[in-house]
């Protein structure tokens, strides 16, 4: 006879239970995958950014692409390409924020990982010191991608985590 100890509930268990409650009240909104506002928002994964609330968005309004720093990487371009070419978006809003954790890292992070696990990550950390300049770099990466047909309406912002306000960043000339 097995005498296993009862499993302690995890955060994921809490999320699954919350989903059961959500699903009990859920009504299919009957919408498709194409965003109503035809916009893709690329933002940092930071838990302090409630993008839908901060931007006045509703379910179905936009595609949201999030990663560490909100930087435009090859995978971000992949998602934006699918968003534009297959699902009809034509505008891109890039949102970085004050106090980003990537401002405290360097590419040494990759080296440290390699020493720890014996394999260098294939990805770059994309750390930065100047958030405004990193937004400009991300705008430039979107605007120059040969895969994106819609690069005229690409705008970049810094979200202030203390005030909730967006500050627009002018692109490089």
BAMI-988620 format. One line per field, with one value per residue (C-alpha): residue number from 1; y, x negated, z. Coordinates in steps of 0.2 Angstrom, whole numbers. Layout:
<nodes>
pos NUM, ...
c2 Y, ...
c1 X, ...
c3 Z, ...
</nodes>
This chain:
<nodes>
pos 1, 2, 3, 4, 5, 6, 7, 8, 9, 10, 11, 12, 13, 14, 15, 16, 17, 18, 19, 20, 21, 22, 23, 24, 25, 26, 27, 28, 29, 30, 31, 32, 33, 34, 35, 36, 37, 38, 39, 40, 41, 42, 43, 44, 45, 46, 47, 48, 49, 50, 51, 52, 53, 54, 55, 56, 57, 58, 59, 60, 61, 62, 63, 64, 65, 66, 67, 68, 69, 70, 71, 72, 73, 74, 75, 76, 77, 78, 79, 80, 81, 82, 83, 84, 85, 86, 87, 88, 89, 90, 91, 92, 93, 94, 95, 96, 97, 98, 99, 100, 101, 102, 103, 104, 105, 106, 107, 108, 109, 110, 111, 112, 113, 114, 115, 116, 117, 118, 119, 120, 121, 122, 123, 124, 125, 126, 127, 128, 129, 130, 131, 132, 133, 134, 135, 136, 137, 138, 139, 140, 141, 142, 143, 144, 145, 146, 147, 148, 149, 150, 151, 152, 153, 154, 155, 156, 157, 158, 159, 160, 161, 162, 163, 164, 165, 166, 167, 168, 169, 170, 171, 172, 173
c2 0, 17, 30, 46, 63, 74, 86, 104, 116, 126, 143, 134, 124, 141, 147, 131, 133, 151, 145, 133, 148, 159, 145, 142, 160, 161, 165, 163, 180, 174, 184, 178, 179, 196, 210, 223, 238, 230, 234, 223, 228, 223, 225, 219, 204, 214, 210, 229, 232, 229, 233, 232, 243, 256, 257, 256, 239, 226, 208, 206, 223, 219, 206, 207, 200, 201, 196, 202, 220, 221, 221, 216, 200, 187, 179, 196, 198, 181, 185, 202, 194, 182, 196, 207, 194, 181, 191, 209, 220, 236, 246, 242, 250, 246, 248, 248, 254, 263, 252, 237, 222, 221, 238, 228, 214, 212, 199, 192, 183, 171, 167, 164, 152, 143, 140, 134, 122, 119, 126, 144, 150, 153, 169, 186, 194, 211, 220, 239, 254, 268, 263, 277, 271, 253, 259, 267, 252, 241, 253, 252, 233, 233, 247, 238, 220, 214, 202, 216, 224, 237, 248, 266, 266, 260, 270, 268, 272, 271, 267, 275, 262, 275, 286, 274, 287, 283, 294, 293, 291, 300, 288, 290, 302
c1 0, -7, -8, -11, -9, 5, -1, -3, 7, -3, 0, 4, 17, 25, 25, 34, 47, 49, 52, 65, 75, 72, 78, 94, 99, 91, 101, 93, 91, 92, 77, 64, 45, 43, 41, 55, 43, 30, 16, 3, -5, -22, -26, -37, -31, -32, -18, -15, -9, 10, 10, 29, 33, 19, 24, 43, 43, 57, 56, 53, 46, 28, 14, 3, -15, -25, -43, -57, -59, -46, -61, -59, -67, -66, -52, -43, -45, -38, -23, -20, -22, -8, 2, 1, 1, 13, 24, 25, 16, 8, 2, -11, -13, -29, -29, -44, -43, -52, -62, -64, -74, -83, -92, -100, -107, -121, -125, -136, -120, -122, -139, -134, -121, -133, -145, -130, -122, -136, -127, -126, -108, -105, -96, -103, -98, -94, -99, -99, -104, -94, -75, -72, -86, -80, -62, -70, -80, -64, -54, -69, -69, -50, -51, -65, -59, -56, -43, -31, -20, -14, -27, -20, -11, -24, -25, -35, -31, -38, -25, -29, -26, -23, -11, -3, -6, -14, -28, -30, -47, -52, -60, -78, -78
c3 0, -5, 8, -2, 7, 1, -12, -7, -19, -30, -38, -55, -45, -40, -58, -63, -50, -55, -73, -67, -59, -75, -87, -76, -80, -98, -113, -130, -137, -155, -161, -173, -171, -181, -169, -170, -169, -181, -169, -162, -145, -141, -122, -108, -98, -82, -70, -66, -84, -86, -104, -107, -93, -97, -115, -114, -123, -123, -127, -145, -149, -151, -152, -137, -139, -123, -118, -106, -110, -124, -136, -154, -157, -171, -162, -160, -179, -182, -171, -180, -197, -193, -185, -200, -215, -208, -196, -203, -191, -198, -183, -170, -153, -144, -125, -113, -96, -82, -69, -81, -75, -91, -86, -72, -83, -96, -109, -95, -90, -105, -100, -82, -88, -99, -85, -74, -86, -99, -114, -120, -124, -142, -138, -133, -117, -125, -110, -111, -101, -110, -111, -124, -135, -134, -139, -154, -159, -157, -169, -181, -181, -185, -198, -208, -207, -225, -218, -212, -225, -213, -206, -207, -191, -179, -163, -147, -129, -111, -98, -81, -68, -54, -64, -77, -90, -107, -114, -133, -140, -156, -169, -175, -190
</nodes>
